[in-house]
Amino acid sequence: MTSPAGLPRPRRAAPGGLAGPVPVALAKAVEQVPAADSLPGGCAYELKWDGFRLVVVRETDGARLWSRQGKDLTARFPDIARAATAQLSPGTVVDGEVVIWADDRLDFGLLQRRLVIGLSGLQALVRAHPASLVVFDVLSNAGRDVRRLPLVQRRRRLERLAADWSPPMQLCPQTNDRDEALTWMTDYRPAGVEGLVVKAAGGAYLPGRRDWLKVKSRETTEVVVGGVLGSLERPSQLVAGRYLDGQLRVVGRSTPLNRAQSAELAAALTPADEDHPWPERIGTGAFGGGRLSVPMLRVEPTGVAEVSADAALTAGVFRHPLRFVRMRPDLGPADVPTI
């Protein structure tokens, strides 16, 4: 029998509801790392990876890879599919994050290229930048649905499964020690790890529920004030810039400013002259793109702002909104890190 796309249908080994696409458990954002005893059974702390969520279903005749949105990504990650076929037994379903390393840091941009590059160029990309799968949960073991078991039991099963794994299959680190987890947030941030995911050690795997917690690692840094949204007298958002080869590039945008922040920023703004390199409008989507756009007031790029940012960077661009901290009148654009 073949699928509508003309591909052979896999022989099912996973239990019902886990053959794919597979609905996943979710996390809600919190600001602070919770105390070790704050969740049922205690807290299990894991690293939050900067990648794509991926559920691997090992069927009788191979592995199928499913995204969080229910898309079949098997063809886009053939290296992971081969490894999963070789290292997982039929009837196994695992949940994890697919990542790509480049120069000792996670590279989200290379992951995105996997999804858009033509199939003719995909194999060269796979060879040049192989992916890794960091597995943090097991949903089915030997054809048995284990999602209702508490996490502590699922983790023991997962560790037994992972005992003989080799790259690109990896087991996600986990600790019940909050102090160790806080150390991880600092030590792993330079590698692009975004923070922590915190789970109840006694909790079941509940698809669609936001019972897990995610805490992003943030640190302050400096950016050039190149533009604002709103008005010069009362800016509503900061548009941040950094230099690349002598050219000022947009690298991010702040969250909405409160009244005090807006006044502090407004006091440092000077309207730009015609030599400003930025356009008069900026997109509302990620990286300043997207179909919709809003007016941007360009300002003389002489002011420096301190902002709080998470670890999600792509080619020097902040993928998530920045938080305005304060102006830095003691610094000039030359003191700001370049891209």
C-alpha positions in Angstrom: 0.0 0.0 0.0 1.2 3.5 -0.7 0.5 6.9 0.8 -1.3 9.7 -1.2 2.2 11.1 -1.9 3.1 7.8 -3.6 5.5 6.8 -0.7 5.3 3.4 0.9 3.3 3.5 4.1 5.4 2.5 7.1 4.5 -0.7 8.9 3.1 0.4 12.2 4.9 -0.6 15.4 4.0 2.4 17.6 0.8 2.2 19.7 -2.3 4.0 18.7 -2.1 7.8 18.8 1.7 7.7 18.5 2.1 6.7 14.9 2.3 10.3 13.9 1.8 13.2 13.8 2.3 13.2 17.5 0.9 15.9 19.8 3.5 17.1 22.3 3.6 18.4 25.8 4.2 22.2 26.1 5.8 24.7 28.4 4.8 28.1 29.7 7.3 30.9 30.3 8.2 32.0 33.9 10.7 34.5 35.1 12.4 32.6 37.9 13.8 29.1 38.2 11.3 27.4 40.6 12.4 25.9 43.9 13.3 22.2 43.8 10.2 21.1 45.8 7.7 23.4 44.0 6.3 20.8 41.6 4.7 17.4 42.2 7.4 14.9 43.0 10.0 17.6 42.9 11.6 19.5 40.0 13.6 18.0 37.1 15.7 20.7 35.4 16.8 20.3 31.8 18.5 22.5 29.3 16.4 24.5 26.8 17.9 24.0 23.4 17.8 26.5 20.5 16.4 24.2 17.9 13.3 22.5 16.5 11.0 20.2 18.5 11.1 16.7 16.9 9.3 13.5 17.8 10.8 10.4 16.4 8.6 7.4 15.7 10.5 4.2 15.0 8.3 1.9 12.9 9.1 -1.6 11.7 10.7 -0.4 8.5 12.3 2.9 9.6 12.0 6.1 11.5 9.6 9.0 10.8 10.3 12.5 12.2 7.4 14.8 13.2 7.5 18.5 14.0 5.6 20.2 16.8 3.1 21.4 14.1 2.6 17.9 12.8 4.7 18.2 9.7 6.7 15.2 8.5 10.4 16.3 8.5 11.9 13.0 7.7 13.2 14.1 4.3 14.7 17.2 5.8 16.8 15.4 8.4 17.9 12.2 6.7 21.0 12.1 9.1 18.7 11.9 12.1 16.3 9.4 10.4 19.2 7.1 9.7 20.6 7.3 13.2 17.2 6.7 14.7 16.5 3.7 12.5 19.9 2.2 13.6 19.7 3.0 17.3 16.0 2.8 18.2 14.1 -0.5 18.2 10.7 -0.7 16.5 7.8 0.6 18.7 10.0 3.3 20.3 8.8 7.0 20.2 11.0 9.7 21.7 10.6 13.5 22.0 13.5 15.9 21.7 15.1 18.9 20.0 17.0 18.8 16.7 20.0 21.2 16.7 23.0 22.1 14.5 26.3 23.1 16.0 28.6 25.6 14.2 31.9 26.9 15.8 30.9 25.6 19.3 27.5 27.4 19.2 24.0 26.3 18.2 23.1 27.7 14.8 19.4 28.2 14.3 19.9 29.7 10.9 21.3 26.4 9.6 18.3 24.6 10.9 16.0 27.0 9.0 18.0 26.3 5.8 17.2 22.6 6.1 13.5 23.5 5.7 13.8 25.8 2.7 16.7 24.5 0.6 15.9 22.5 -2.5 16.3 18.8 -2.3 19.1 18.9 -4.8 21.2 21.0 -2.4 20.1 19.3 0.8 22.6 16.5 0.8 25.5 18.9 0.5 24.1 20.9 3.4 23.7 17.7 5.5 27.3 16.8 4.9 28.6 20.2 5.7 26.4 20.8 8.8 25.1 17.6 10.3 22.3 17.8 12.8 22.1 16.3 16.3 19.0 15.1 18.2 18.9 15.8 21.9 16.3 13.5 23.4 14.5 14.4 26.6 11.6 12.0 26.9 10.3 8.7 25.8 6.6 8.3 24.9 6.6 4.6 23.8 8.9 1.8 24.8 8.8 -1.6 23.1 5.4 -0.7 21.6 3.9 0.3 25.0 2.5 3.9 25.5 4.3 5.2 28.6 3.1 8.7 28.6 0.9 8.2 31.7 3.9 7.1 33.8 5.6 9.8 36.0 8.6 11.5 34.5 11.0 9.9 36.9 10.0 6.4 35.6 10.1 7.6 31.9 13.5 9.0 32.5 14.9 5.7 33.8 13.6 4.0 30.7 15.1 6.7 28.5 18.5 6.4 30.2 18.5 2.6 29.5 17.6 3.3 25.9 20.3 5.9 25.6 23.1 3.8 27.1 24.3 2.5 23.7 23.6 5.6 21.7 26.2 7.5 19.7 26.1 10.8 17.9 23.9 12.3 16.4 21.6 10.7 19.1 22.2 12.3 22.5 20.5 12.2 25.9 19.5 15.6 27.3 21.2 16.4 30.7 18.8 16.5 33.6 19.3 17.4 37.3 17.1 17.7 40.4 19.6 20.1 41.9 18.5 23.7 41.5 21.9 25.1 42.2 23.4 22.9 39.5 20.7 24.0 37.1 21.5 27.7 37.8 25.1 27.0 37.0 24.1 25.4 33.7 22.2 28.6 32.7 25.5 30.5 33.0 27.9 27.9 31.7 25.9 26.9 28.6 24.7 30.3 27.5 27.8 31.0 25.3 26.9 27.9 23.3 23.4 29.3 22.5 21.5 27.2 25.1 18.4 29.4 25.9 17.9 28.4 29.5 16.0 25.7 31.3 12.9 23.6 31.0 11.5 22.5 34.4 9.2 19.5 34.8 7.4 17.8 37.6 9.3 14.6 38.4 6.0 13.0 39.3 4.1 14.3 36.3 2.7 12.4 33.3 3.4 13.5 29.7 0.3 15.5 28.8 0.0 16.5 25.1 -1.2 20.0 24.5 -0.9 21.0 28.2 1.5 23.7 29.3 2.5 21.9 32.5 6.2 22.3 31.9 7.9 25.6 32.7 10.6 27.4 30.7 13.0 29.9 32.0 15.1 31.9 29.6 18.7 32.9 30.4 19.1 36.6 29.9 22.0 39.0 30.1 22.5 42.7 29.4 24.4 44.0 26.4 24.7 47.2 24.5 23.1 48.3 21.1 23.1 51.4 19.0 19.9 53.4 19.0 19.2 53.6 15.3 15.4 54.2 15.2 12.2 54.1 17.2 8.5 53.4 16.7 6.0 55.9 17.9 7.2 59.5 18.0 10.4 61.2 18.9 8.7 62.8 21.9 7.2 59.5 23.1 8.9 56.5 21.5 7.0 53.2 22.1 9.8 50.8 21.0 13.5 51.0 20.4 14.9 49.7 17.1 18.4 48.4 17.9 21.4 48.4 15.6 25.0 47.0 15.4 27.7 47.5 12.9 28.8 44.9 10.3 31.8 45.9 8.2 31.1 49.5 8.8 27.4 49.4 8.0 24.7 49.8 10.7 22.3 46.9 10.6 19.0 46.3 12.4 19.6 43.6 15.0 16.4 43.7 17.1 13.5 45.6 18.6 12.5 46.2 22.2 9.3 45.2 23.9 6.9 48.2 24.4 8.4 50.9 26.7 6.8 52.1 29.8 6.4 55.8 30.4 9.7 56.3 32.3 11.6 54.3 29.7 10.1 56.3 26.9 11.0 59.6 28.5 14.6 58.4 29.1 15.0 57.3 25.5 13.3 60.4 24.1 15.8 62.7 25.8 18.6 61.1 23.9 17.1 61.2 20.4 18.1 63.4 17.5 16.3 63.1 14.1 18.5 61.5 11.5 19.7 63.2 8.3 19.3 61.8 4.8 22.4 59.6 5.1 20.8 57.2 7.6 21.1 53.7 6.0 17.8 52.3 7.3 14.4 52.4 5.5 11.4 54.5 6.7 9.4 51.4 7.5 10.2 48.1 9.3 8.4 44.8 9.2 6.4 43.5 12.1 7.7 40.0 11.8 10.8 38.3 13.0 14.1 40.0 12.0 12.0 43.0 10.9 10.5 41.1 8.0 7.0 39.9 7.2 4.3 41.3 4.9 3.1 44.0 7.3 5.2 47.0 8.1 5.0 50.0 10.4 6.7 53.5 10.1 10.1 53.8 11.8 11.5 57.1 12.8 15.2 57.1 12.1 17.5 58.8 14.6 21.1 59.8 14.6 22.9 56.6 15.6 25.0 58.2 18.3 23.1 56.9 21.4 23.8 53.6 23.1 21.2 51.7 25.1 21.7 48.8 27.5 19.2 46.0 26.8 18.4 42.6 28.3 18.5 39.8 25.7 18.1 36.0 25.7 20.5 33.6 24.0 18.5 33.3 20.7 20.8 34.8 18.0 21.0 34.2 14.3 23.8 35.8 12.4 24.1 38.4 15.1 20.4 39.3 15.1 18.3 38.9 18.2 15.4 36.6 17.3 13.3 37.6 20.4 12.3 41.1 21.6 14.9 43.0 23.7 14.1 44.6 27.1 15.2 48.2 27.4 17.2 48.6 30.6 18.7 52.2 30.4 20.6 54.6 28.2 24.3 54.6 28.5 25.5 58.2 28.0 29.0 57.0 29.0 29.4 54.9 25.9 29.5 55.6 22.2 28.8 53.4 19.2 32.4 52.3 19.0 31.9 50.6 22.4 29.1 48.5 21.2 29.8 44.9 20.1 29.9 44.4 16.3 28.0 41.6 14.4 
